[in-house]
Amino acid sequence: MNKGNLLSSLIIAALAIPGAALAADAPAAPAAPTLSAILDASGISLSGDIDFSYSSLSGTGQFATGGFNNRVFDYAHNSFTMQAMDLTIAKTPAEGYGGAVNVTMGKDASTIASYGAGVANQTFDLTQAYVQYAAGSWTTIAGKFITQAGQEYIKSSANTNFSRSILFGYAIPFTHTGLRTTYKASDAVSVMGGVNNGWDEANDQHPNKNIELGLMLTPTKTIVFNVMDHYGTEQIVNGSATQGNRNLLDLVLTYAVTDSLNFALNYDGGSQDNAPLANGSTGSAKWSGLAAYANYQINDPWRISVRIESFNDTDGYRTGVVQTWKEATLTVGYAPSKSVELRGEVRQDKSDKASFAYNDTIARDSQSSLGLEAIYKF
């Protein structure tokens, strides 16, 4: 190599090496924080799910008399349905002030909308919105919140079946607006009491308030027993001037046999004073029902759920038909990931009356259905 080439090589090396060293030592630009990370750091949780379905009913989805739907959410005769997008943002610390807002968007919103805050066929519902204060063993919330009665929930991903039970739709309320306090006496015992406007009432229809009382027992890690009672004045029909005392006793027992197998029982018994009776008089209308559940996790992605129940609408007050209505449901769930679940369901409903409406205008005492559901959780 001649002196000119050697000198050029040395100059290039002298210039290149420091640049390379600087490039190697320069720190990488910090990544922008994600929304999830920002919320987690502030103690705020953001969650929700999207619920899309197809349902096929042999009947029309309504009772032959009264015009009531005979399903809670899946009452479409033959349709794809955007059931709901559920979104919840909450900050509920173990000590101090917090709160939560939960909205439901989609077809389900028109079913659960509280009286005084909803319109027919609406697709948006402010399902919960409350402030919370926690101190030691006491937690108090004030605002609008879901009921503590029953085994099932408004939010689809919290349930094991696609369709909701008869008891969920016809024996108990969906939400309350008022004040609720819970006291955790120990890991095994909690008590709850509240004052609210009543069943599904955003604005009170009468001057009297309703009382809710609850007892939650966990005697072992595998057994949970909840007792709820609701009592107070209710309108016979929303918007009417006639009112009377309504009472509901709700019992739920769950038993986890193993990590993969669990059972549940739900009993409801209710009454409404000053209600129109089947014999044409006015008096105390009664209803009662029992639902049994069995859930088995076959393996990581696959599970099955069975529900059997019977509901006695003694005076036709809750369904518009004096009937004993029974149903059996089998749901198969497949979860390819933690955020996605696909469900297939078959269900058979049976009444001791020809109460189910059909398109040929001939009422029948039974109805069968097929349901397919896709849930995305985030």
C-alpha positions in Angstrom: 0.0 0.0 0.0 1.5 3.4 -1.0 1.7 6.3 1.5 -1.3 8.1 -0.1 -3.6 5.2 0.3 -2.4 4.5 3.8 -3.0 8.1 4.8 -6.5 8.1 3.3 -7.4 4.9 5.2 -6.2 6.4 8.5 -8.2 9.5 8.0 -11.4 7.5 7.2 -10.9 5.3 10.2 -10.3 8.3 12.5 -13.5 9.9 11.3 -15.7 6.7 11.2 -14.8 5.1 14.6 -15.8 8.0 16.8 -19.1 8.3 14.9 -19.8 4.7 15.3 -19.0 4.8 19.0 -21.3 7.7 19.5 -24.1 6.0 17.6 -23.6 2.8 19.7 -23.6 4.8 22.9 -26.6 7.0 22.1 -29.6 5.9 24.2 -32.7 4.8 22.3 -35.7 7.2 22.3 -38.0 6.3 25.2 -41.2 4.5 24.1 -44.4 6.5 24.5 -46.5 5.2 27.4 -49.6 3.2 26.5 -53.1 4.3 27.7 -53.3 1.1 29.7 -50.0 1.9 31.5 -51.2 5.5 32.3 -54.5 4.3 33.7 -52.8 1.5 35.7 -50.4 4.0 37.2 -53.2 6.2 38.3 -55.3 3.3 39.8 -58.0 3.6 37.1 -59.2 0.4 35.3 -60.7 0.4 31.8 -62.4 -2.8 30.7 -65.3 -4.0 28.6 -66.5 -6.5 26.1 -68.3 -6.7 22.7 -71.1 -9.2 22.4 -72.4 -10.3 18.9 -74.9 -13.1 18.4 -77.1 -15.0 16.1 -80.4 -16.5 17.5 -83.0 -18.6 15.9 -86.3 -19.3 17.8 -89.1 -21.6 16.7 -91.6 -19.0 18.0 -91.8 -15.3 17.5 -90.0 -14.5 20.8 -93.2 -13.2 22.4 -96.0 -14.6 24.6 -99.3 -15.1 22.8 -101.1 -12.7 25.2 -99.8 -9.6 26.8 -97.2 -8.8 24.2 -94.3 -9.5 26.5 -91.0 -10.9 25.2 -90.4 -14.4 26.3 -86.7 -14.0 26.4 -84.6 -11.3 28.0 -82.1 -10.3 25.3 -82.2 -13.1 22.7 -85.8 -12.6 21.6 -85.1 -12.2 17.8 -86.9 -14.9 15.8 -84.1 -15.2 13.2 -81.4 -12.5 13.3 -77.8 -11.5 13.8 -77.7 -9.0 16.6 -75.2 -6.5 18.0 -76.2 -7.3 21.6 -74.0 -5.0 23.4 -70.7 -3.2 23.9 -70.1 -2.9 27.6 -67.6 -0.4 28.8 -66.5 0.2 32.4 -64.1 2.8 33.8 -63.5 2.6 37.5 -61.3 3.7 40.4 -62.4 1.9 43.5 -59.5 1.9 46.1 -59.7 -0.2 49.2 -59.5 3.1 51.2 -60.9 6.5 50.4 -63.0 7.9 47.6 -63.5 6.3 44.2 -66.2 5.6 41.6 -67.3 3.8 38.5 -69.1 4.4 35.3 -70.5 1.5 33.2 -72.3 2.0 29.9 -74.1 -0.5 27.7 -74.4 0.2 24.0 -76.4 -2.0 21.6 -79.7 -3.9 21.5 -79.5 -4.9 25.2 -79.7 -1.3 26.3 -83.4 -1.0 25.6 -84.2 -4.0 27.8 -82.3 -2.8 30.9 -83.1 0.9 30.7 -84.5 2.3 33.9 -87.9 3.9 34.0 -87.5 7.7 33.6 -84.1 7.4 31.8 -84.9 5.4 28.7 -87.0 5.3 25.6 -88.2 2.4 23.5 -85.6 0.8 21.2 -82.7 2.9 22.6 -79.2 1.7 22.0 -77.4 3.4 24.9 -77.9 2.9 28.7 -76.0 4.4 31.6 -76.1 1.1 33.5 -74.0 2.1 36.5 -72.6 5.4 37.7 -71.7 5.8 41.3 -69.3 7.3 43.8 -67.7 5.2 46.4 -66.1 5.7 49.8 -64.3 2.9 51.6 -62.9 2.9 55.1 -61.7 -0.3 56.9 -64.5 -2.9 56.7 -67.1 -0.4 55.4 -67.8 0.4 51.7 -70.6 2.8 50.6 -71.7 3.6 47.1 -74.2 6.2 46.0 -75.7 6.5 42.5 -77.0 3.9 40.1 -75.8 0.3 40.4 -76.7 -3.2 39.4 -78.8 -5.4 41.6 -77.2 -7.9 44.0 -80.1 -10.4 43.5 -79.8 -13.4 41.3 -77.1 -15.7 39.9 -76.7 -14.0 36.5 -75.5 -10.6 35.3 -76.3 -8.0 32.6 -72.8 -8.2 31.3 -72.7 -11.3 29.0 -69.1 -12.3 29.7 -69.9 -12.7 33.4 -72.3 -15.5 32.7 -71.8 -19.1 31.6 -74.8 -19.3 29.2 -75.7 -17.2 26.2 -79.4 -16.7 27.0 -80.4 -15.4 30.4 -82.5 -17.3 32.8 -86.2 -16.9 33.4 -85.4 -15.7 36.9 -83.0 -13.0 35.7 -85.6 -11.5 33.4 -88.9 -12.0 35.2 -88.3 -12.5 38.9 -85.8 -9.8 39.9 -84.8 -6.2 39.0 -81.8 -5.1 36.9 -80.6 -1.9 38.6 -81.3 0.5 41.5 -80.6 4.1 42.0 -79.8 5.1 45.6 -77.4 4.3 48.4 -75.8 1.0 49.4 -73.5 0.1 52.3 -71.6 -3.1 52.8 -69.8 -4.2 56.0 -67.3 -7.0 55.9 -67.4 -8.5 59.4 -64.8 -11.2 58.5 -63.6 -13.2 55.5 -66.6 -15.4 56.0 -69.4 -12.9 56.7 -70.5 -9.6 55.0 -73.8 -7.7 55.4 -75.3 -5.2 53.1 -78.1 -2.6 53.4 -79.4 0.0 51.0 -82.1 2.6 50.3 -83.2 3.2 46.7 -85.9 4.3 44.3 -87.0 0.7 43.7 -86.9 -1.7 40.7 -85.3 -0.1 37.6 -86.3 3.4 38.5 -83.9 6.3 37.6 -86.5 8.7 38.9 -88.7 7.7 41.8 -92.4 7.3 40.9 -93.6 7.6 44.5 -92.5 9.3 47.7 -91.6 6.1 49.5 -88.2 4.4 49.2 -87.3 0.8 48.9 -85.1 -1.2 51.3 -82.5 -3.8 50.3 -80.9 -6.1 52.8 -78.3 -8.7 52.2 -76.2 -11.4 53.9 -73.1 -12.9 52.2 -71.7 -16.1 53.8 -68.5 -17.9 52.8 -68.1 -20.7 55.3 -65.4 -22.4 53.3 -63.4 -21.6 50.2 -65.7 -23.7 48.1 -69.2 -22.6 49.3 -70.8 -19.2 49.0 -74.4 -18.4 50.2 -76.1 -15.1 49.6 -79.5 -13.9 50.9 -81.1 -10.8 49.6 -84.5 -9.2 50.4 -86.1 -6.2 48.6 -89.1 -4.5 50.1 -91.0 -1.3 49.3 -93.6 0.5 47.3 -93.7 -0.1 43.6 -96.0 1.0 40.7 -98.2 -1.8 39.5 -97.2 -0.8 36.0 -94.5 1.9 35.2 -96.2 5.2 34.8 -99.5 4.2 36.4 -101.0 5.8 39.5 -101.7 2.4 41.2 -99.1 1.2 43.6 -98.5 -1.3 46.3 -95.9 -3.0 48.4 -93.5 -5.4 46.6 -91.3 -8.0 48.3 -88.6 -10.2 46.8 -86.6 -12.9 48.6 -83.5 -14.1 46.6 -81.2 -17.0 47.6 -78.1 -18.1 45.8 -75.9 -21.0 46.8 -72.7 -21.9 44.9 -70.4 -24.9 45.4 -67.0 -25.4 43.7 -66.4 -29.1 43.8 -63.1 -28.8 42.0 -61.3 -26.0 40.0 -63.1 -27.4 36.9 -66.5 -28.3 38.3 -69.0 -26.1 40.1 -72.8 -26.0 40.8 -75.2 -23.2 41.7 -78.8 -22.9 42.9 -80.9 -19.7 42.7 -84.4 -19.4 44.4 -86.6 -16.3 44.0 -90.0 -15.6 45.6 -91.9 -12.4 45.1 -95.2 -10.7 45.7 -96.9 -7.4 44.6 -99.9 -5.9 46.5 -102.8 -4.3 44.7 -102.1 -6.2 41.5 -104.7 -7.3 39.0 -105.3 -11.1 39.5 -106.4 -13.7 37.1 -109.9 -14.0 38.5 -110.5 -10.3 37.8 -110.1 -9.1 41.3 -107.2 -7.1 42.9 -104.9 -8.5 45.5 -101.4 -9.8 46.2 -99.8 -11.3 43.0 -97.1 -13.9 43.6 -94.3 -15.5 41.6 -91.5 -17.9 42.5 -88.8 -19.9 40.7 -85.8 -22.2 41.1 -82.8 -22.4 38.7 -79.9 -25.0 38.9 -76.6 -24.7 37.2 -73.7 -27.0 36.4 -70.5 -25.8 34.9 -67.5 -27.9 33.8 -64.2 -26.8 32.4 -63.2 -29.7 30.1 -59.7 -28.2 29.3 -58.2 -24.8 28.7 -60.3 -23.7 25.7 -63.4 -25.9 26.1 -66.2 -25.8 28.7 -69.9 -26.8 29.0 -72.7 -25.3 31.1 -76.1 -26.7 31.8 -79.1 -24.8 33.3 -82.5 -26.1 34.3 -85.2 -24.0 35.9 -88.9 -23.6 36.7 -90.8 -20.4 37.2 -94.3 -20.2 38.6 -96.2 -17.0 37.6 -99.2 -17.8 39.9 -101.2 -14.7 38.9 -99.7 -13.9 35.5 -98.3 -10.6 36.9 -94.7 -11.0 35.7 -95.2 -12.6 32.3 -98.8 -11.7 31.4 -99.7 -15.4 31.5 -100.8 -17.6 34.5 -98.4 -20.4 33.9 -95.6 -22.7 35.1 -92.8 -22.1 32.7 -89.7 -24.4 32.5 -86.6 -24.4 30.5 -83.4 -26.4 29.9 -80.3 -25.0 28.3 -77.0 -26.5 27.2 -74.1 -24.1 26.3 -70.7 -25.1 24.9 -67.9 -22.5 25.1 -64.6 -22.3 23.2 -62.0 -19.7 24.2 -59.1 -19.7 21.8 -57.5 -16.8 23.8 -58.1 -15.0 27.1 -59.9 -12.2 25.2 -62.2 -14.2 23.0 -64.9 -16.7 23.6 -67.3 -18.4 21.1 -70.5 -20.0 22.4 -73.1 -22.3 21.0 -76.3 -23.0 22.8 -79.5 -25.0 22.5 -82.5 -24.3 24.7 -86.0 -25.8 25.1 -88.8 -23.9 26.9 -92.0 -25.5 28.0 -95.2 -24.1 29.7 -98.3 -25.7 31.1 -100.2 -23.2 28.9 -100.1 -22.6 25.2 -98.3 -19.3 25.9 -95.7 -19.1 23.1 -96.6 -17.1 20.0 -95.8 -18.4 16.5 -95.8 -16.8 13.1 -98.8 -19.0 12.0 -100.8 -17.3 14.9 -101.3 -20.7 16.6 -100.0 -20.5 20.1 -98.0 -23.5 21.5 -96.8 -24.7 24.9 -93.2 -25.0 23.9 -90.4 -23.2 22.1 -86.9 -24.3 21.0 -84.0 -22.1 20.1 -80.4 -22.1 18.8 -78.0 -19.4 19.8 -74.4 -18.5 18.6 -72.4 -15.9 20.4 -69.0 -14.2 20.0 -67.5 -12.2 22.9 -64.4 -10.1 22.8 -63.1 -8.9 26.2 -60.7 -6.1 26.6 
